[in-house]
Structures are given as structure tokens and as C-alpha cells.
Amino acid sequence: MPQTMTLDEKLAISCKAAELSKSEDEEGYMLLMKTVTMPPYLAKVMKEKVSVDYLTNSGWNLFEAEAEFGEGC
């Protein structure tokens, strides 16, 4: 089960993802970035802009957003 990530964990994953992006591995980049918990404020904006269905089916880690707003954001 996903859980809240520390800032250090988020930064470590982001650095690895940046390396993948520089090597033009965009698929690997997106897969890795989706493991980072999406901030609740960003999930709220995405829900309003693209729909809750897209957000919940997108593969993003929504643990923090669901903890704040409830399941399904």
C-alpha cells in the first residue's frame, strides 16, 4: 500500500527520473514519476481540469490526496 513519502524520497526519485528524461527514456521517466505521491493541491486542480475518472485511472500515486480529500479525491 502506498504511503506518504519524505521529501528526501521524492527528491531521490525525481533525480533518477531526470536522468531517464535526459537519456530520452520518456516512458521510464513517466512510470517513475508516477510513483511519487501527487500533492493534494495538484490532484484537486487536475480533478477540476480533466475529471476525476482520468485522475483515478491515470496511474499517479494519489495516497496523499486521498488521505486529505477521501478516496477518489
C-alpha positions in Angstrom: 0.0 0.0 0.0 1.4 3.4 -0.9 2.2 5.8 1.8 3.3 9.4 2.4 6.8 9.9 1.1 9.5 12.1 2.7 10.9 15.0 0.8 14.2 13.1 0.5 12.5 10.1 -1.1 10.6 12.4 -3.5 13.9 14.1 -4.5 15.8 10.8 -5.0 13.1 9.5 -7.3 12.9 12.9 -9.1 16.7 12.8 -9.7 16.5 9.3 -11.1 13.6 10.4 -13.3 15.6 13.4 -14.6 18.4 11.0 -15.6 15.9 8.9 -17.6 14.5 12.1 -19.2 18.0 13.2 -20.2 18.6 9.8 -21.8 15.3 10.3 -23.7 13.5 7.4 -21.9 10.2 9.2 -21.5 8.3 6.1 -20.8 10.6 5.2 -17.9 10.5 8.8 -16.7 6.7 8.8 -16.5 6.5 5.4 -14.9 9.0 6.5 -12.2 7.4 9.9 -11.6 4.0 8.4 -11.1 5.4 6.6 -8.1 5.9 9.9 -6.3 2.8 10.9 -4.3 0.9 13.7 -6.0 0.4 16.7 -3.8 -3.2 17.2 -2.8 -3.4 20.7 -4.3 -2.3 19.4 -7.7 -4.7 16.5 -7.6 -7.5 18.9 -6.8 -6.6 21.1 -9.8 -6.3 18.1 -12.1 -9.6 16.8 -10.9 -11.2 20.1 -11.9 -9.4 20.4 -15.2 -9.5 16.8 -16.6 -12.0 14.8 -14.5 -11.9 12.5 -11.5 -12.1 9.5 -13.8 -8.9 10.5 -15.6 -7.2 11.2 -12.3 -8.1 7.9 -10.7 -7.2 5.9 -13.8 -4.0 7.7 -14.7 -1.7 5.6 -12.5 -0.5 8.5 -10.4 0.2 7.9 -6.7 -2.8 9.6 -5.0 -2.1 8.5 -1.5 -1.7 12.0 0.0 -4.7 13.4 -2.0 -6.9 10.6 -0.9 -5.8 10.9 2.7 -6.8 14.6 2.6 -9.9 14.5 0.3 -11.1 10.9 0.6 -10.9 8.0 -1.9 -11.5 9.1 -5.5 -10.2 12.5 -4.5 
